[in-house]
Structures are given as C-alpha cells and as structure tokens.
Amino acid sequence: MTRIGLLSDTHNYMDDNIIAYLKECSEIWHAGDFGTLSIARKLEDATGLPLRGVYGNIDGKDLREIYPEKLFFTCEDVPVFMQHIGGYPGRYAPGVKQEIMRHQAKIFISGHSHILKIMYDPALDCLHMNPGAAGKQGWHKTRTLIRFNIHSSDIRDCEVIELVP
C-alpha cells in the first residue's frame, strides 16, 4: 500500500503543519506552483520522502528544468496523470481529456484553481483530484491538502486536511 500526500499551490510557503501531515505518507505529490526550488527541497529534506511534481504557471526556469508540465506515471497498479492547469470533469483544459484517454489514467491531478475538488468522471472512468492550495497566497480562505492510499488498483481512504494556523 502506498500512502500519498497531495498538495499544490504552496506559492513559496511551507510550515510545520504541512510537514507533519506529510510525514505519515509514503510519497508526496505536488501539483505545481511550488514558488521556489527551496520549497521542493524542503519537502524532500524535512520528510525524507520521494517527491513527484509538475511545474505551475508561477514556477521559474529552475523548477521547470526539474519538473515537467505533464507527468504520467503508475503508482502500484494505478495510472496517474498530473498537470497544474488541467480543469476538471466537464471543464477540462484543452487537450487534457485526450491525454487521460490516451494514457488510460485512473487518477487525474491538477492544481491552479485553489479550489479543493475531488470528483469522479464516469465517462473516462477517472478520479479527478485538486488538493486546493497549501500556501498563503491567493484568494482561498482555507489552506488544504489531501492524503489517500493506493493499494494495488484501489484508491481509498481519502482525507481532506484543512491546515489551520
């Protein structure tokens, strides 16, 4: 079983609350807008966990040289597609639906909106997840992240974490 800590839109902000929740995970996935490379390094160093991620629209050249715009991978038996600006079922960004279908993704992860959203797309047999925003910059009122488990081909035990000061 793999326990995932999923976050996005840190916008160069990281606190001990975020680290504490992620330490209980097996892997960290970041859906873009890290802010700076030091945030990515802090996530890895403070938790000791592997980090997968994509760059977001605010991320500079240093992050774009390490993290791709689109990331396709398999966790256990689950194909995953991650892209910062991706939309959601019924309102995907251009090209996203085709990529989900082409890669037969069972999870599609995006960030950007600062709106936490978890919804299933029955037409594509794909779970969409947007963890909201873990950083302080933006219009959101509550900072959020998601934890969930993948066991073989099962996606389960999803927790929405609200980060309070």
C-alpha positions, 0 to 999 in steps of 0.5 A, spaced: 500 500 500 502 506 498 500 512 502 500 519 498 500 526 500 497 531 495 498 538 495 499 544 490 499 551 490 504 552 496 506 559 492 513 559 496 510 557 503 511 551 507 510 550 515 510 545 520 503 543 519 504 541 512 510 537 514 507 533 519 501 531 515 506 529 510 510 525 514 505 519 515 505 518 507 509 514 503 510 519 497 508 526 496 505 529 490 505 536 488 501 539 483 505 545 481 506 552 483 511 550 488 514 558 488 521 556 489 526 550 488 527 551 496 520 549 497 521 542 493 527 541 497 524 542 503 519 537 502 524 532 500 529 534 506 524 535 512 520 528 510 525 524 507 520 522 502 520 521 494 517 527 491 513 527 484 511 534 481 509 538 475 511 545 474 505 551 475 504 557 471 508 561 477 514 556 477 521 559 474 526 556 469 529 552 475 523 548 477 521 547 470 528 544 468 526 539 474 519 538 473 515 537 467 508 540 465 505 533 464 507 527 468 504 520 467 506 515 471 503 508 475 503 508 482 502 500 484 497 498 479 494 505 478 495 510 472 496 517 474 496 523 470 498 530 473 498 537 470 497 544 474 492 547 469 488 541 467 480 543 469 476 538 471 470 533 469 466 537 464 471 543 464 477 540 462 483 544 459 484 543 452 487 537 450 487 534 457 481 529 456 485 526 450 491 525 454 487 521 460 484 517 454 490 516 451 494 514 457 488 510 460 489 514 467 485 512 473 487 518 477 487 525 474 491 531 478 491 538 477 492 544 481 491 552 479 484 553 481 485 553 489 479 550 489 479 543 493 475 538 488 475 531 488 470 528 483 469 522 479 468 522 471 464 516 469 465 517 462 473 516 462 472 512 468 477 517 472 478 520 479 479 527 478 483 530 484 485 538 486 488 538 493 486 546 493 492 550 495 497 549 501 500 556 501 498 563 503 497 566 497 491 567 493 484 568 494 482 561 498 480 562 505 482 555 507 489 552 506 488 544 504 491 538 502 489 531 501 492 524 503 489 517 500 492 510 499 493 506 493 493 499 494 494 495 488 488 498 483 484 501 489 484 508 491 481 509 498 481 512 504 481 519 502 482 525 507 481 532 506 486 536 511 484 543 512 491 546 515 489 551 520 494 556 523 
